[in-house]
Amino acid sequence: MKSILFLLLFVGVGFCQEVEVYVASWPIIEVGILLDGKPIGETPSHIKLKAGRYKFLAKKDGWIGEEREVVIEKEETSP
């Protein structure tokens, strides 16, 4: 089986109510994205999240998925 790698980029400043997250996959194919177990779309995608702890899962039939846990701090800024 082939493996999926995915990238999470945080855009914007955490002092705002929400932080924009860009989710992409490698190889560049449409991969299903689950956020806390709920489907939210496919890669590439932009989503807005408030401060908190989130679990992302990228998956596609016939591929090995990848899971990541992300914590967005209330006063965090993007790198």
Buried (B, 14 or more C-beta within 10 A) or exposed (E): EEEBEBEBEBEEEBEEEEBBBBBBBBEEEEBBBBBEEEEEBBBBBEBEBEBEEBEBBBBBEEBEBBEEEBEBEEEBEEE
